[in-house]
Amino acid sequence: MRSIRAVRGHWVAVRDARARGQDARHPWKIPLAGWLDVLVRTRRKTFAEHLTLLASGIAYHAFLTLVPTVVAIALIYGMIATPSRVAHDMASLIDIVPAGGQVLLTERLTHGMGSRQRDVIGAASTVLLTLYTAALFARAVMAAMNLVYRQPRRPSFLKRWVVAAMIALSGGLFLLMALCGIALLGYVQDFLPDGTPLLWNAVRLGFWTTMAVATGAGFMLLYRYAPAREDARWAWCLPGALVATLLWLAATYGFGVYVANFARYDAAYGSLAAVVVLQVWMFLSAVALLLGARLNVELELQTTIDTTTGMPRPAGQRGAVAADRVEAGTLSQENAA
């Protein structure tokens, strides 16, 4: 009887494990019960591990980086475009920021372009300062990712700075490509015949959809390369990137509407209102980034299958805490608590 009960218990455990996705090779192979486990753990650990404090640190470094980055990108873009085109396209790029933050960025952009336009040394120093502050911002993102993924930092000082520099340069390249895309959008508008608003709206929708997809791709790159671990397979980076992109778009739009119609930051903060608006928007963006990372971690913890690149390796030898451990089946424990 004991052997029969043991065998029955074993098969029940196996069936329960499969029902929760412990043998899933892709996130989309995880059954509904497994996804509920993942969502419960994501919610619980978001508060338990103080992700909002990590987001505050990222927002602080992002604020120090954003203004010189915008000026540096404008200076580089000004080498191939006229000043009026630079001003127009930069205004379109900044338009994604909530209204209060747009005022601050536009003011600093005008000041930076005016004081550096004919000063080669000044322009070079601005670019170098931007690279350094952007690398510091990337280091902050890497540190937050390591905490979310439960990884120690990279032991090599040089490798940490190389990865940070690559992340910073990739971000700058993305902004420059976005500017070129906005410029191309302006030329397309000039060529479109008058009286075709539907066609123009379709072109704009296609452009901003492409920008959203590119933002999601940027999140995927961060989730794969920023943590100090063996690279996760792309399939295990995708769900968090999708969620982070949707959250970021919703937060940007919702906060922009709130600032434009309801909030009165100038009454409380006076001349600092623009700074506060920009900081809050960056904080919300960082929260979206970290929530996507948290979701990816919990998805990896749901399966026993190796989620890292290369040949499959046994647990404990995969070079990633989320890939080496399993925490499936916590939904019932959460409900019981």
Sequence and secondary structure as in RCSB ss.txt:
>XXXX:A:sequence
MRSIRAVRGHWVAVRDARARGQDARHPWKIPLAGWLDVLVRTRRKTFAEHLTLLASGIAYHAFLTLVPTVVAIAL
IYGMIATPSRVAHDMASLIDIVPAGGQVLLTERLTHGMGSRQRDVIGAASTVLLTLYTAALFARAVMAAMNLVYR
QPRRPSFLKRWVVAAMIALSGGLFLLMALCGIALLGYVQDFLPDGTPLLWNAVRLGFWTTMAVATGAGFMLLYRY
APAREDARWAWCLPGALVATLLWLAATYGFGVYVANFARYDAAYGSLAAVVVLQVWMFLSAVALLLGARLNVELE
LQTTIDTTTGMPRPAGQRGAVAADRVEAGTLSQENAA
>XXXX:A:secstr
 HHHHHHHHHHHHHHHHHHTTTT SSGGGS HHHHHHHHHHHHHHHHHTTHHHHHHHHHHHHHHHHHHHHHHHHH
HHTTTS HHHHHHHHHHHHTTS HHHHHHHHHHHHHHHHHHTT HHHHHHHHHHHHHHHHHHHHHHHHHHHHHTT
    S HHHHHHHHHHHHHHHHHHHHHHHHHHHHHHHHHHHS TT HHHHHHHHHHHHHHHHHHHHHHHHHHHHH
SSSSS B GGGTHHHHHHHHHHHHHHHHHHHHHHHHT  HHHHHGGGHHHHHHHHHHHHHHHHHHHHHHHHHHHH
HT SS  BSSS   TTSSS HHHH      HHHHHH 
